[in-house]
């Protein structure tokens, strides 16, 4: 104890001996006896230790190890990533817990998970804290922010993960032999970029028509040629399952099946029983809740395409007079709720007089039609009802929008896929299938939907 304190105690004893008197100044108090000078309170940046001395406040450092996903992890749009992080805060105050983990993609908070308000895992013990978030299109920088229950501070993990989505592709079933032979077929796919390599998705043979792929990568879809049954399988063709399609007790014979962009619905044109006319149907991917959204109509063509919102499709039919002569074609947007909107009409014997529905652009702005029995030319129609038409001045076969939405992908040979811009320029060969045969249609596979 310092001399000054000793003298103060002696003065107090004298005061009690001779009589009470009030000192003019309060007794001195030193909050930090281990520091020079008088400290009336603990200075900023210091804390008292267990012995009562003032020591510098510990500088907390958050140690976070991202265990998964690894750098370069590939996911599809709509899938979820699990960020599994081992968390430890060095020199954390006793009782500190992890209360909040925030998942950020490109700086934006997309999911905030509260682990616990008062009994979260001890930061000092380094537990793994999973955080889940859905991803959208493109590459992302992913980071994680953790909050400390004791001091309320939040810090970003130093580790960052760049997430990329798999490439979009073009899918087609290639039938063996010479056109129009309808022999065995397998499903192939290739990236929508020049110089790609085709990848065989199935290797089981058998009849496969109108091949399609689920955007989420969960499986393939096709129609068998003989009985017109609809099948689904895993991406490698394994575990095929046949849908039992019936409507009011009669068998449906589907054509041109298409999967909704969100992978939740299947739309198809089908004839009912032995009827020669078609109806438009939609069902869940498991085959349940079959819904006829457009009834039988003579002249209804077996073509159908989804709008990108997964809430409506486009269909078309030929209008005939009382003698059976063609008056032209009408094209409609049909919602799953039953609403019908006219998009476009074509008079008979004029340009594009017999045009088939091929696709709706990924943006939903354009409907692609194909003059299959005239000029073999694709043309685009605005879906806003304005009637604007954009020609693609090049002969093409089985065209669809390329997954990038800015070009037309088409068969430039029996099993060769090329692309061209909307002006008929910049033709590029994307890939070819190394087997002898021919493809019945192309299918745009936006895996990053």
Secondary structure, DSSP 8 states (H G I E B T S, - for coil): --HHHHHHHHHHHHHHHH-----SS-----S-TTSSS--SS--TTEEE-TTS-EEE----EEEEEEEES-TT-EE-TT-EEEEEEEEEEET--TT-BEEEEEEEETTEEEEEEE--SSS--BGGGT-EEEEEEE--SS-EEEEEEEEETTT--EEE-S--EEEEE---EEEEEEEESSTT----EEEEEEESSTT---EE-----S--EEEEE-TTSS-EEEE-TTT--EEEE-TTS-S-EE---EETTEEEEEEEEEE-TTSSEEEEEEEETT-SSEEEEEEETTS-S-EEEEEEETTB-S--EE-TTSSEEEEEEEEE-TTS-EEEEEEEEEETTS-EEEEEEEETTSTT-S-EEEEE-TTSSEEEEE-TTTT-EEEEEETTSS--EEEEEEE-SS-EE-TTSSEEEEEEETTEEEEEETTS---EEEEE-SSSEEES--EEE-TT-
